[in-house]
Amino acid sequence: MMTAEELKTYIRDVADFPKPGIVFKDITPLLRVPEAFDAACALLAEPFRDANVTQVAAIESRGFIFGGVVAKILNAGFVPIRKPGKLPWARRRHEYVLEYGSDSLEIHDDAIDPGDRVLVIDDVLATGGTVTAATHLVRGFDAILAGIATVIELEFLGGREKIQEGVTFHSVLRY
């Protein structure tokens, strides 16, 4: 299996995307190489193999790519956390503040049962707002937050500091 350092060779930097001054970490080269994609998913799941995870909640949209595979590896269910207006059933919403505005996430009202052990998955941890909103939704079900895992952590943006103390956080690649 590939190591995290080897996986970094499959992450492409895209300057000035989505706006000037941003260097976007593009995961699509990693996705097109089966061995790299498999390794990324295995490394995401590894710290949680003995955590008795019952549900993997993944954040739209790139989190879905990894979340479904991690759910399969952990023999858990899959729960989509989506942007507003995308879920067809009764739902719960959490609004959060970004550096330059606000956003919100939604989850089906029956997606998680009290006591479920939920792992939250996303592709990138940047400033932490999206992951924090997702964990707020999960905790609203009286579920147990088994942890948070991302493929990439942009350490210089300080998102890890927004994760509640005591919550297991794992990132495969750190920049």
C-alpha positions in Angstrom: 0.0 0.0 0.0 1.2 3.5 -0.7 2.3 5.8 2.1 0.9 9.2 2.8 4.1 10.8 1.4 3.7 8.8 -1.8 0.1 10.0 -2.0 1.2 13.6 -2.0 2.6 13.2 -5.5 -1.0 12.8 -6.7 -2.2 16.1 -5.3 -2.0 18.9 -7.8 -1.7 22.6 -6.8 -3.9 24.9 -8.8 -3.0 28.6 -8.4 -5.7 31.3 -8.1 -8.6 28.9 -7.9 -11.4 29.5 -7.0 -10.2 33.1 -6.7 -6.9 35.0 -6.9 -4.5 34.2 -4.1 -5.9 30.8 -3.3 -3.8 27.6 -4.1 -6.4 24.8 -4.5 -5.3 21.3 -3.6 -6.8 19.2 -6.4 -7.5 15.5 -5.5 -8.6 14.4 -9.0 -5.1 13.0 -10.0 -5.3 10.8 -6.9 -8.8 9.6 -7.8 -7.8 8.4 -11.3 -5.1 6.0 -10.0 -6.8 3.0 -8.3 -3.8 2.2 -6.0 -3.7 5.8 -4.8 -7.4 6.1 -4.3 -7.5 2.7 -2.4 -4.6 3.8 -0.2 -6.2 7.1 0.6 -9.4 5.4 1.7 -7.6 2.8 3.7 -5.5 5.4 5.5 -8.6 7.4 6.3 -10.3 4.4 7.8 -7.3 2.9 9.7 -7.5 4.9 13.0 -11.2 4.0 13.3 -11.1 0.2 12.6 -11.7 -0.6 16.2 -14.0 2.4 17.0 -17.3 0.5 16.3 -18.4 3.1 13.8 -22.0 2.5 12.8 -22.4 5.4 10.4 -20.0 7.4 8.2 -21.4 10.9 7.6 -19.7 12.5 4.6 -19.8 16.2 3.5 -20.9 17.2 0.0 -19.4 16.9 -2.4 -15.8 15.6 -2.5 -16.3 14.0 1.0 -18.9 11.7 -0.7 -16.1 10.2 -2.9 -14.2 9.0 0.2 -17.0 8.5 2.7 -18.8 5.7 0.8 -15.6 3.7 0.5 -14.7 4.3 4.2 -18.2 3.2 5.2 -17.7 0.0 3.3 -14.2 -0.6 4.8 -15.7 -0.1 8.3 -18.9 -2.0 7.6 -20.9 1.0 8.5 -23.8 2.9 6.9 -23.4 6.0 4.8 -25.1 9.3 5.6 -24.8 12.3 3.2 -24.5 15.8 4.6 -25.5 18.1 1.9 -25.8 21.8 0.9 -29.3 23.3 1.2 -32.1 22.1 -1.1 -30.5 18.8 -2.2 -32.2 16.4 0.2 -35.7 15.2 -0.6 -37.0 14.3 2.9 -37.5 16.1 6.2 -34.2 17.5 7.2 -32.2 19.4 9.8 -30.1 22.4 9.0 -27.1 24.1 10.6 -25.9 27.5 9.5 -22.3 28.6 10.0 -20.1 31.6 9.3 -17.2 31.6 6.8 -14.4 34.1 6.5 -16.4 35.9 3.7 -20.1 35.1 4.4 -22.2 32.2 5.6 -23.3 28.8 4.5 -25.4 25.9 5.8 -25.5 22.1 5.7 -28.4 19.7 5.9 -29.0 16.1 6.9 -32.1 13.9 6.7 -34.1 14.0 9.9 -34.0 10.2 10.2 -30.3 9.7 9.1 -28.8 8.9 12.5 -30.2 7.1 15.5 -29.4 8.1 19.1 -26.3 6.2 20.2 -24.9 5.7 16.7 -21.2 6.0 16.5 -20.5 8.4 13.7 -17.3 9.2 11.8 -17.4 12.5 9.8 -15.4 12.5 6.5 -14.4 15.3 4.2 -11.8 15.8 1.6 -10.1 18.9 3.2 -9.9 20.6 6.6 -9.2 24.2 5.9 -10.6 26.8 8.4 -12.8 24.2 10.1 -16.2 25.8 9.6 -17.7 23.0 7.5 -16.5 20.2 9.7 -17.7 22.0 12.8 -21.2 22.4 11.2 -21.3 18.7 10.3 -20.4 17.6 13.8 -23.1 19.9 15.2 -25.6 18.2 13.0 -24.4 14.7 14.1 -24.6 15.6 17.8 -28.1 16.9 17.4 -29.2 13.3 17.1 -27.7 12.3 20.5 -25.1 10.3 18.5 -21.6 9.7 19.6 -19.0 11.4 17.4 -16.4 8.6 16.8 -14.1 11.1 15.1 -13.4 13.2 12.1 -11.1 12.3 9.2 -10.0 14.3 6.1 -7.7 13.4 3.2 -6.0 16.8 3.4 -5.4 19.2 6.3 -4.3 22.7 5.5 -2.5 23.3 8.9 -1.7 26.9 8.3 -5.4 27.8 8.3 -6.0 26.6 11.8 -9.1 24.4 11.3 -8.0 21.8 13.8 -8.4 24.4 16.6 -12.1 24.6 15.9 -12.5 20.9 16.5 -13.8 20.2 20.0 -11.2 19.0 22.5 -11.3 15.3 23.0 -12.6 14.5 19.5 -10.3 12.2 17.5 -9.2 14.0 14.3 -7.1 12.3 11.6 -5.8 13.7 8.4 -3.9 11.6 5.8 -2.0 14.5 4.2 -0.8 17.7 5.9 0.3 20.9 4.2 
